[in-house]
Amino acid sequence: MKQSEESPLESPRFLRMSLAAAITLGFKPGLFYRKARLYCINLLLTYRSGCAARCAYCGLSTKRPGSYSEKSFIRVTWPTYPLDDIIERISQRQDRVKRICISMVTNRRATGDTREVCARLRSSLDIPVSLLISPTILDHDDLISFREAGADKIGVAIDLATRELFDRYRGTGVGGPHRWEAYWNVLSQSVELFGRGNAGPHFMVGMGETETEMCDAM
């Protein structure tokens, strides 16, 4: 689908999803290698104004050329579909889909839309919902509202193993809004609210950290 000036394909009415999810739900043709199956449907909020972050390694960065709707999140196609259609397709495959994950972007509208989409999914489907959140635009009350909307797990993409690397690739080094302390603080609050084992960070190996530094971060 293409965005238009008259009717932008924006959240919460529209969401992007991974190519693997689109194949699983029958939106796109395709086969999985050796009959592998995808059990988690990955959804991504989308806005004409895009993501305000400038993370050096992310395909959605405002520093990357091109329109936001044509940018890729993690090196694969992320097509856009109406939330109504997504819910309908998942409802037809509840024996196959075991979890849904909503990924936020750093956009002022994303907090409320994440809450709305999560509540809609939980009220329509008997499938657990995880959230990959953007701590830069969240506070403690937002986390509580996510839990009330039905989310049961939280992911925080800290990504870099040290404060120096985080700042270089996500913070002042690229003119971005993210701060190391904010990410760890929101992760700590998420553990308290959602329980141990239900909130955790993402890390990426190979960004200049030592093995000791990565182990220390974990």
C-alpha positions in Angstrom: 0.0 0.0 0.0 1.1 3.6 -0.7 0.5 6.6 1.5 -1.5 9.4 0.1 -1.9 13.0 1.1 -5.6 12.5 1.6 -5.5 9.3 3.6 -2.2 8.6 5.3 -1.7 5.0 6.3 -0.9 5.8 10.0 -1.4 4.2 13.3 -3.5 3.3 15.1 -5.7 2.4 12.1 -2.8 1.0 10.2 0.3 -1.0 11.2 3.4 -2.3 9.5 4.3 -5.9 10.0 7.4 -8.1 9.2 7.4 -9.9 5.9 7.4 -13.2 7.8 4.3 -12.1 9.6 2.6 -11.0 6.3 3.4 -14.5 4.9 2.0 -16.2 8.0 -1.2 -14.3 7.8 -1.7 -14.7 4.1 -1.1 -11.1 3.1 1.9 -12.0 1.1 2.8 -15.2 -0.9 5.8 -17.1 0.3 7.2 -20.3 1.9 9.4 -20.8 5.0 12.6 -22.8 4.7 12.2 -26.4 5.8 8.6 -25.8 6.8 9.5 -23.5 9.6 6.7 -21.6 11.3 6.4 -18.1 12.8 4.5 -18.1 16.1 4.8 -14.4 17.0 3.3 -11.7 14.8 5.5 -8.6 14.8 3.7 -5.3 14.3 5.2 -1.8 14.0 3.6 1.6 14.5 3.8 3.9 11.5 3.5 7.6 11.0 4.0 10.0 8.1 6.3 12.0 10.3 8.3 8.8 11.1 10.5 8.2 14.1 12.3 11.1 15.8 15.3 9.0 16.7 18.6 9.0 14.8 20.1 5.6 15.8 23.0 5.0 13.5 22.2 1.4 12.7 18.4 1.6 12.3 16.7 1.7 8.9 14.0 4.0 10.3 16.5 6.7 11.3 15.6 10.3 10.2 19.2 10.5 9.0 18.6 8.0 6.3 17.4 9.3 2.9 14.0 8.6 1.4 10.4 8.7 2.6 9.6 7.0 5.9 7.0 4.7 4.4 9.7 3.2 2.2 12.3 2.7 4.9 12.9 -0.8 6.4 13.1 -1.5 10.1 15.5 -4.5 10.1 16.5 -5.2 6.5 13.3 -6.9 5.4 10.1 -5.6 3.9 7.6 -4.2 6.4 4.3 -3.8 4.5 1.3 -1.8 5.9 -2.1 -3.2 6.6 -5.3 -2.0 8.4 -5.6 -3.1 12.0 -9.1 -4.5 11.3 -7.7 -6.8 8.6 -4.8 -7.9 10.8 -7.2 -8.8 13.6 -9.4 -10.8 11.2 -6.5 -12.7 9.8 -5.1 -13.5 13.2 -8.5 -14.7 14.4 -8.5 -17.2 11.6 -5.1 -18.6 12.7 -5.3 -18.6 16.5 -4.1 -22.2 16.5 -0.9 -21.0 14.8 -0.3 -17.5 16.3 0.9 -17.8 19.9 1.9 -14.1 20.6 1.7 -10.6 19.1 4.4 -8.0 19.6 3.8 -4.3 19.1 6.9 -2.2 18.4 6.8 1.5 19.2 8.7 4.2 17.4 9.9 7.5 19.0 6.9 9.6 18.0 4.7 11.8 20.2 1.6 9.9 19.1 3.1 6.4 19.8 2.3 6.1 23.5 -1.4 6.5 23.2 -1.6 4.5 20.0 0.3 1.6 21.5 -2.1 1.5 24.4 -5.1 1.6 22.0 -3.8 -1.1 19.6 -2.9 -3.3 22.5 -6.3 -3.0 24.1 -8.0 -3.6 20.7 -5.9 -6.8 20.1 -6.6 -8.1 23.6 -10.3 -7.5 23.5 -10.6 -9.1 20.1 -8.2 -12.1 20.4 -7.2 -14.6 23.1 -3.5 -14.1 22.4 -0.9 -12.5 24.7 0.6 -9.2 23.6 4.2 -8.0 24.2 5.4 -4.4 23.7 8.8 -3.3 22.5 8.8 0.2 24.0 10.5 3.6 23.4 11.6 4.7 26.9 12.5 8.3 25.7 8.8 9.2 25.5 7.4 7.2 28.4 6.9 7.6 32.1 5.8 5.3 35.0 2.1 6.0 34.4 2.5 5.0 30.7 3.8 1.6 31.8 0.9 1.1 34.1 -1.5 2.0 31.3 0.2 -0.6 29.1 -0.4 -3.2 31.7 -4.0 -2.1 32.1 -4.4 -2.4 28.3 -3.5 -6.0 28.5 0.2 -6.2 27.7 2.0 -9.0 29.7 5.6 -8.6 28.6 7.9 -5.6 27.9 11.0 -5.3 25.8 13.5 -2.5 26.1 16.0 -2.2 23.2 19.0 -0.9 25.0 21.1 -2.5 22.2 24.5 -1.2 23.2 26.5 -2.7 26.1 28.1 0.5 27.5 27.1 4.1 28.1 29.8 5.3 25.7 28.6 3.1 22.8 25.0 4.0 23.5 25.7 7.7 23.4 27.9 7.3 20.3 25.2 5.4 18.2 21.9 6.5 19.8 22.5 9.7 21.7 24.6 12.9 21.3 27.0 11.2 18.9 24.3 11.2 16.2 22.2 14.1 17.6 19.6 11.6 18.8 17.2 12.0 21.8 17.9 8.7 23.6 19.7 8.6 26.9 21.4 5.6 28.6 20.0 6.3 32.1 16.4 6.7 30.8 16.5 3.2 29.1 17.8 1.5 32.2 15.4 3.3 34.5 12.4 2.3 32.4 13.6 -1.3 32.2 13.8 -1.3 36.0 10.3 0.0 36.4 9.0 -2.5 33.8 10.5 -5.4 35.9 8.8 -4.0 39.0 5.4 -3.6 37.2 5.3 -6.7 35.0 7.4 -9.1 37.2 10.7 -10.8 36.8 10.8 -12.8 33.6 8.3 -10.5 31.9 10.5 -7.6 31.1 14.0 -7.6 29.6 16.4 -5.8 27.3 17.7 -6.4 23.8 21.4 -6.2 23.1 23.4 -6.3 19.9 26.9 -7.9 19.7 29.6 -6.5 17.5 29.2 -2.7 18.0 32.7 -2.2 19.5 32.1 -3.7 23.0 34.4 -6.3 24.6 33.0 -9.7 25.6 33.4 -8.6 29.2 31.4 -5.5 28.7 28.6 -7.4 27.1 28.6 -9.9 29.9 28.5 -7.1 32.4 25.5 -5.5 30.7 23.6 -8.8 30.7 
